[in-house]
Amino acid sequence: MPQKSATVAGEEKNREPGGKKSPKIATRHTLVKTFISWNVNGIRAIEQKGFVDIVKTLSPDIFAVQETRVQPDQLSEALLNIDGYHSYWHSAVRKGYSGVAVYTKSTPLKVIYGLYGEGADDEGRVITLEYDDFYFINAYFPNAQHGLTRIDYKIAFNSALHRFAAERAKEKSTVICGDFNVAHKAIDLTNPKENEKNPGYSPQERAWMDDFIGAGFIDSFRKFNSEPDNYTWWSYRFNARAKNIGWRIDYFCVDPNSDERVVGASILKDIMGSDHCPVQLDFK
């Protein structure tokens, strides 16, 4: 269910925590904002591993999380109200499944839960925040599942998300982040040959990603880094993370007209607590 939590009581919409006035529109595209995205693999579990302190230490302008696996009434006060942030939550109808949330220092103009009725709204997979000069879409893409039993559902969701993002991009810059549950190219996973028919690297999923990038959406990490062995997810089995046997399936992408606004992108591989690590976008 959608839930919004304002963390600074009585805060004016045009002010940031501490009473400082937010930058005026005239300064947009000059101040660099930091965005972070992380599949936390259960928000209540990672809370016990120092999640709140991680958010405070990194202190991004926006911190998006996926796979929260929580209902609104299960959230602790500490998770709802991190100092200096507003939080917005979209949970699946099914308990203990899926879910996305966003922590933001600046109050958005609007929050959109789901895809306006298109796609998996009941699975809590998409939440969008609108600001003066950009949209911020946080998405948790479906897993195609063993034997690709959910591949049709996933491709339908992906296509709906693509249409949704393309419509937003007609209005203003659009940032899409989250766990896409796909490694796009062979460079994006350790063992591509062995996984060519597996979920996350199937021909259908890679073809969709080809279409998405082919339509002009920019994979921000690959804008700056073309090297192999850069991953965002590792199996808990076989000591995979220590051996760096992984997949890059978490992304920040931006619309074709906003390339110049992307000034940095990175993988925060040393931050622990989930089988994924956070990814970061620097955006002006």
C-alpha positions as CSV (number, residue, x, y, z in Angstrom):
1,M,0.0,0.0,0.0
2,P,1.3,3.5,-0.7
3,Q,2.6,5.3,2.4
4,K,4.3,8.7,2.8
5,S,6.2,9.8,5.8
6,A,7.5,13.3,6.3
7,T,10.4,13.2,8.6
8,V,10.7,16.9,9.5
9,A,7.6,18.0,11.2
10,G,6.2,21.3,9.9
11,E,8.9,21.7,7.3
12,E,8.0,24.1,4.5
13,K,7.9,22.7,1.1
14,N,10.5,25.2,-0.2
15,R,12.9,24.5,2.6
16,E,15.3,21.8,3.4
17,P,16.1,20.3,6.8
18,G,17.6,22.8,9.2
19,G,15.6,25.7,7.8
20,K,17.8,26.4,4.8
21,K,16.0,27.5,1.7
22,S,16.1,25.1,-1.2
23,P,18.0,26.2,-4.3
24,K,16.0,28.3,-6.7
25,I,15.0,26.9,-10.1
26,A,17.6,29.3,-11.7
27,T,20.4,27.2,-10.2
28,R,19.2,23.9,-11.6
29,H,21.7,22.0,-13.8
30,T,24.5,23.6,-11.9
31,L,24.3,21.9,-8.5
32,V,25.3,18.2,-8.6
33,K,22.8,15.9,-6.8
34,T,23.7,12.4,-5.6
35,F,21.3,9.6,-6.0
36,I,21.8,6.1,-4.6
37,S,19.8,2.9,-5.4
38,W,20.0,-0.4,-3.5
39,N,18.2,-3.7,-3.5
40,V,18.2,-4.3,0.2
41,N,16.8,-7.8,0.1
42,G,14.4,-7.1,3.0
43,I,14.4,-3.7,4.7
44,R,13.7,-5.0,8.2
45,A,16.6,-7.4,8.0
46,I,19.0,-4.8,6.7
47,E,17.9,-2.4,9.5
48,Q,19.6,-4.7,11.9
49,K,22.8,-4.4,9.8
50,G,23.1,-0.7,10.1
51,F,20.9,0.6,7.2
52,V,20.0,3.8,8.9
53,D,23.6,4.7,9.6
54,I,24.5,3.8,6.0
55,V,22.0,6.3,4.7
56,K,23.1,9.0,7.1
57,T,26.8,8.4,6.3
58,L,26.3,8.4,2.5
59,S,23.8,11.3,2.8
60,P,22.6,11.3,-0.8
61,D,19.9,13.7,-2.0
62,I,17.8,10.6,-2.9
63,F,18.1,7.1,-1.6
64,A,16.0,4.5,-3.5
65,V,15.5,0.9,-2.2
66,Q,14.0,-2.2,-3.8
67,E,12.8,-5.5,-2.4
68,T,11.7,-4.0,0.9
69,R,9.4,-7.0,1.6
70,V,7.4,-5.0,4.2
71,Q,3.9,-3.7,4.8
72,P,3.5,-0.1,6.1
73,D,2.4,-1.2,9.6
74,Q,5.6,-3.3,9.9
75,L,7.9,-0.3,9.5
76,S,9.8,0.9,12.6
77,E,9.9,4.6,13.5
78,A,13.7,4.5,12.7
79,L,13.0,3.3,9.1
80,L,10.1,5.7,8.5
81,N,11.8,8.8,9.8
82,I,15.5,9.0,9.0
83,D,16.6,12.5,10.0
84,G,16.5,15.0,7.2
85,Y,14.5,12.7,4.8
86,H,11.0,12.3,3.7
87,S,10.1,8.6,2.9
88,Y,7.6,7.2,0.4
89,W,6.7,3.5,0.3
90,H,4.9,1.3,-2.2
91,S,4.3,-2.3,-0.9
92,A,3.0,-5.4,-2.6
93,V,-0.4,-6.7,-1.7
94,R,1.2,-10.0,-0.9
95,K,3.1,-9.8,2.4
96,G,6.8,-10.3,2.5
97,Y,7.2,-9.8,-1.2
98,S,8.7,-7.1,-3.5
99,G,8.1,-3.5,-2.6
100,V,10.0,-0.2,-3.2
101,A,10.7,3.0,-1.3
102,V,12.4,6.3,-1.7
103,Y,14.1,8.6,0.9
104,T,14.4,12.1,-0.3
105,K,15.8,15.3,1.2
106,S,13.5,17.5,-0.9
107,T,9.8,17.3,-1.0
108,P,8.6,16.1,-4.5
109,L,5.9,17.9,-6.4
110,K,4.0,14.6,-6.8
111,V,4.4,10.9,-6.0
112,I,3.1,8.3,-8.5
113,Y,2.5,4.8,-7.2
114,G,2.7,2.1,-9.9
115,L,2.3,2.7,-13.6
116,Y,-1.0,4.5,-13.7
117,G,-2.8,1.1,-13.7
118,E,-0.6,-0.5,-16.3
119,G,1.7,-3.3,-15.1
120,A,2.2,-4.8,-11.7
121,D,0.8,-2.2,-9.4
122,D,-0.3,-4.9,-6.9
123,E,3.3,-6.1,-6.6
124,G,4.6,-2.7,-5.4
125,R,7.3,-2.5,-8.1
126,V,7.4,1.1,-9.2
127,I,7.3,4.5,-7.4
128,T,8.0,7.8,-9.1
129,L,8.8,11.2,-7.6
130,E,8.3,14.3,-9.7
131,Y,10.5,17.4,-9.1
132,D,10.7,20.7,-10.8
133,D,13.1,19.6,-13.6
134,F,13.2,15.8,-13.5
135,Y,11.2,12.6,-12.7
136,F,12.8,9.9,-10.5
137,I,11.5,6.4,-11.2
138,N,12.5,3.7,-8.7
139,A,11.7,0.2,-10.1
140,Y,12.1,-3.4,-9.0
141,F,11.8,-5.4,-12.2
142,P,10.4,-9.0,-11.9
143,N,12.6,-12.0,-11.9
144,A,11.9,-14.3,-14.9
145,Q,12.2,-17.3,-12.5
146,H,13.7,-20.7,-13.0
147,G,12.7,-22.2,-16.3
148,L,11.7,-18.7,-17.4
149,T,8.2,-19.4,-16.1
150,R,7.6,-15.7,-15.6
151,I,9.3,-14.4,-18.7
152,D,6.0,-13.2,-20.4
153,Y,5.0,-11.3,-17.3
154,K,8.5,-9.8,-17.0
155,I,8.7,-8.6,-20.6
156,A,5.2,-7.1,-20.3
157,F,6.2,-5.3,-17.2
158,N,9.5,-4.1,-18.8
159,S,7.6,-2.8,-21.8
160,A,5.0,-1.0,-19.6
161,L,7.8,0.6,-17.7
162,H,9.6,1.7,-20.9
163,R,6.4,3.4,-22.1
164,F,5.8,5.1,-18.8
165,A,9.4,6.4,-18.7
166,A,9.2,7.6,-22.3
167,E,6.1,9.5,-21.6
168,R,7.6,11.2,-18.6
169,A,10.7,12.1,-20.7
170,K,8.6,14.1,-23.0
171,E,8.0,16.5,-20.2
172,K,11.4,16.7,-18.4
173,S,14.5,14.8,-17.6
174,T,13.8,11.2,-16.4
175,V,16.0,9.1,-14.2
176,I,15.2,5.3,-13.9
177,C,16.9,3.3,-11.2
178,G,16.6,-0.1,-9.6
179,D,17.2,-3.8,-9.8
180,F,16.5,-4.5,-13.5
181,N,17.1,-8.2,-12.9
182,V,19.0,-8.5,-16.2
183,A,22.7,-8.5,-17.1
184,H,22.7,-6.6,-20.5
185,K,26.0,-7.8,-22.1
186,A,28.5,-10.6,-21.6
187,I,30.7,-8.1,-19.8
188,D,28.0,-7.7,-17.1
189,L,28.4,-11.2,-15.6
190,T,31.2,-13.6,-14.8
191,N,29.9,-16.6,-16.7
192,P,27.8,-15.5,-19.7
193,K,28.0,-18.7,-21.7
194,E,26.7,-20.9,-18.8
195,N,23.8,-18.5,-18.3
196,E,22.5,-17.8,-21.8
197,K,19.2,-19.5,-21.1
198,N,18.9,-18.6,-17.5
199,P,16.7,-15.9,-15.9
200,G,18.5,-12.6,-15.9
201,Y,20.5,-13.3,-19.1
202,S,17.9,-15.0,-21.3
203,P,17.7,-13.9,-25.0
204,Q,14.3,-12.3,-24.4
205,E,15.5,-10.2,-21.5
206,R,18.7,-9.0,-23.2
207,A,16.6,-8.2,-26.4
208,W,14.4,-6.0,-24.3
209,M,17.4,-4.2,-22.8
210,D,18.8,-3.8,-26.3
211,D,15.6,-2.1,-27.3
212,F,15.6,0.1,-24.2
213,I,19.1,1.3,-24.7
214,G,18.6,1.4,-28.5
215,A,15.7,3.9,-27.9
216,G,18.3,6.2,-26.4
217,F,18.1,5.6,-22.7
218,I,21.6,5.8,-21.2
219,D,23.2,3.2,-19.0
220,S,25.0,5.7,-16.8
221,F,27.7,3.3,-15.5
222,R,28.8,2.3,-19.0
223,K,29.0,6.0,-19.9
224,F,32.1,6.1,-17.8
225,N,33.3,2.5,-17.3
226,S,33.8,-0.1,-20.0
227,E,35.8,-2.5,-17.9
228,P,34.7,-6.1,-16.9
229,D,34.4,-7.5,-13.4
230,N,32.1,-4.7,-12.2
231,Y,29.1,-6.3,-10.5
232,T,26.2,-5.4,-8.2
233,W,24.9,-8.8,-7.2
234,W,26.5,-12.0,-6.0
235,S,25.0,-15.3,-4.9
236,Y,25.2,-16.1,-1.2
237,R,26.6,-19.5,-2.2
238,F,30.1,-20.5,-3.0
239,N,31.7,-17.5,-1.4
240,A,30.8,-15.7,-4.7
241,R,31.2,-12.1,-3.4
242,A,34.7,-12.7,-2.1
243,K,35.6,-14.3,-5.4
244,N,33.8,-11.5,-7.3
245,I,31.6,-14.1,-9.2
246,G,28.7,-11.8,-9.9
247,W,26.3,-10.0,-12.2
248,R,25.7,-6.3,-12.9
249,I,21.9,-6.1,-12.7
250,D,21.3,-2.8,-10.9
251,Y,21.3,0.4,-13.0
252,F,20.8,4.1,-13.2
253,C,19.5,5.1,-16.6
254,V,18.5,8.5,-18.0
255,D,16.5,9.6,-20.9
256,P,18.3,10.4,-24.2
257,N,18.0,14.2,-23.8
258,S,19.6,14.3,-20.4
259,D,23.1,12.9,-21.2
260,E,24.8,16.2,-20.3
261,R,23.3,16.0,-16.8
262,V,25.0,12.8,-16.0
263,V,28.4,13.7,-14.4
264,G,29.3,10.5,-12.6
265,A,28.2,6.9,-11.9
266,S,29.7,4.3,-9.6
267,I,29.2,0.9,-7.9
268,L,29.6,1.0,-4.2
269,K,30.8,-2.6,-3.9
270,D,32.3,-2.3,-0.4
271,I,28.9,-1.6,1.3
272,M,27.6,-4.8,2.8
273,G,24.3,-5.9,4.2
274,S,22.5,-7.4,1.1
275,D,23.4,-9.7,-1.7
276,H,23.3,-6.6,-3.9
277,C,25.5,-3.5,-3.4
278,P,24.3,0.1,-3.9
279,V,24.9,2.0,-7.2
280,Q,25.2,5.8,-7.4
281,L,24.5,8.5,-10.0
282,D,25.8,12.1,-9.9
283,F,23.3,14.3,-11.7
284,K,23.3,18.0,-12.3
